[in-house]
Amino acid sequence: MHGASTNSNLNDLLLNLPGMVYRCRNERGWSFLFAGEGCRELTGHAAAELVSGTYNYADLIHPDDRERVWNQVQAAVKAGRRFAVIYRIVSADGVEKLVWEQGGLIDDPGAGASVLEGFITDISSLSTSGLLQEHGRQHARIQRLNRLYEMLTAVNEMLVRAEDEETLFRLACELVVDKGGFSVALIGRHGEDVPGFRTDAVSVREDVIAQAGSADPGLGSLLTAICPLLTIETIEKGRWNVCTNILENNSYAAWHSDAKKYKLHSEASFPLFCREKVAGVLCVFSAESWHFEEDEVKLLSQLAGDISYALNVLARERERAVVERTLEENEVRYHGLFEQSSDAVFLVARDSGRIIECNLAACRLYGYERRELMALADTDISIDPDGTRKIADRGQAFVPLSWHKRKNGERFPVEIKQSFFEWQGSPVYIATVRDIAERIQREEQQRRQYDFLKGILNALPFRVCIIDKDYRVLYANPAMQADLGMHTAGQRCYDYYHGRSSPCPWCKNDEVFSGNVVNWEWQNHVTGLTYAVFEMPFTAMDGIPAKIEILQDITHQKQLQKELLQAQKMESVGRLAGGIAHDFNNLLQAIIGFGEMVREELEADDPRRGDMDQILHAADRAATLTRQILLFSRRQIAEFVVINVNEAILNLVKIIGRVLGEGIRLDSRLDADLPAVKGDSGQIEQVLLNLAINARDAMPNGGDLLISTMSLNLSAVEAAAMPEARPGKFVCISVKDTGSGIPSSAIERIFEPFFTTKSAGQGSGMGLAVVYGIVKEHNGWISVLSEEEQGTVFNVFLPVLSEADGGSGDGSGSAEAKLAPARGRGQRIMVVEDQDSISAVLKRVLPSYGYRVFFARDAQEGRHVFKQFEGAFDMLLIDVVLPDGNGVDLAVELMQNNNGIKVLLTSGYMDDKARLPEIRRRNWNFIEKPYEMSRLLTVIDQIFAAE
């Protein structure tokens, strides 16, 4: 009776978790064998619809996620491990939900196939802290139910030992307080037809025959006053009654101060029945307001029912004693009572075991006629004859389980209660036998269900522990033990988990035990894992103040968040840098163009010529800075060829040596078997040079600089431990110095443009930004390890050239021939340029070199000019980015009317707007802004010379 009730409540608790427990066949449709009550809220379908096959669960999974979920689950099953997966489902009303599922394969031969069981919950809107709080509340609720379960178990065991009502009531009250965790429990009698019970419902205190929880006389006086008000309704209506908050109930205003003093904050009263009448009242007091939830009330009602059952048993025992005493005197009356029992009853000779008498219920139970049974002995109906005789010899009054057999040989379990006495001068005993086959089957089913539900709880991915006010670990669930190790009861958490001799400085005990719910983050410095921690106070068993602590591993989420923020920041800065560089290139183009014209018009000895040289030199430096910005933003033109990194390093050693100066020792350790990479050799050299200069500035008093190379084959596990890394084969270039190191506060910003730790005037802050941009352009990544005064190591990772790349060459790019510009022969050039300053330069330069030039500001005007002159042009010089279109599209359009025309495109953009891949595919010429006029003339001359 007790086990069924408790498991039922535990089943209700777990089936009403914020999600759905399930069991299903491990097949494509995932047909359900069982679905919890959370099914409808989660999917919109009733559990019966999934179990009956009206719908398969696989049909509810979002089509885009269905194959992935199947593969992940099957991979886990094949590996013999549990699985956890996040995906989308579409509910019955068409709403898309994000759910989390965890489960595993179980052995269920009856299902006819491999079976999965687990737990699914909606995580679309529930925050991590909210999920933790709900599970914490449910866990505390389970703890309370477990205490009541233990109380009921103890009460059931006690019922067998109680020989009278007073002993029954006293032990019951003590168990309610000791096992149930309640403040006070008392039982009062009622009903004149029950021996020792009074009829005056108001004089409850005088009728209290059992009480536990306090021996304070003051409490007794308080109960004398309060109890009549609490119990009258229970007695009159014959049902339980609950006062959820005594301190807020005006009916008890006169006793509020005493109730607060003795911590009597809530109370529940339950009627005790004997022979279907109210025979007494059980009153239970709690120190917590609003304590009695539906589950507690059900279990306490069960307790009252068990006590009532015991009252009836004791009453029947008294009646049985009367029957036994009067058997010799009134055999007719004896047989009447004998036959009225619904259980099988035997009168047996104790010495021989011969059945003297039996009732009709015994005949029905064993399948014999009365005369057949009375011809048998007690051993003839028992599977264990020797055990049966030993029980009779010992005079054992109660046999909880024995096995008997029917006339047809069928075995069945029984419970036996026996009374031994003298009858007609001979020792006999009466045996009351009850078939308990259904009860055993029910208890077994409940046990299996309990194990199933307990397995689901253990599968939840939260680390849970319970710690008391003195920092002692009272409990840790399997997930906690797997992460932080097994604990020994009574160990201090700061000693066992943190290796400290005193409480941790970050501990939240004081805040939690002040009654607050606390959410915070904690990093385990031994494992490096970061946890979201949820703590709340509660009362453990035996009323011990404690806290429940729930931890969720958020290490991966924190790392992803950090990487995402860094990537977004660098991408934003890169876009800004690219846009600025484009506009600046146009300005520099005008400065350089006009500057060159002015310089050429000045005499060689004109002092202003030197001034103009300085202007052009400054413009050249500005152009260099612009190229660095484009390198950082990955918008610079790169010519990728096969590169031998070792050769690039050896070619730069002499140059780097001169840059480093005296006092710095340069060494190199190069992997002789280093594989080739594909990249821009000039940009790779720029990376090495910038890192060397950065190292030099970190060693003003001299030091050592080591450049080394090696090849790596990163596994998935190794790559996961390194930010931005990925599995595969890579070349690693390491630049290590013995300089002053980088402050930890600056590590995350060193690759930002214009950020520098150097003094004013000692650096532009672009060196490492350029390095970062180049490495990203080469599909690699860079890491830095540094400690102040301990030096710095930069590691550059570049992907190894694969066979699919089909790269060839010796790694050296072809330099553009530097030829003196020749004069034109009157070729007609149409220029489409939206910058008036640049057009003004070209109007003066190109005609002076023998070219006839026609101008347009945008694509529309370009079409008009082209049509006006019927396409009679020898070359199109077009800016790629125009106010009303793209120069590439304009060139394609105009060439349809003159496919022999030459095309020269130009732009200050190096991103997708420049459309460089398409320009190269069409084998068109391109010149990057800003350019010198002499270079432009040379390129034009080379294009016409190619005819």
Disulfide bonds with the S-S distance in Angstrom:
none
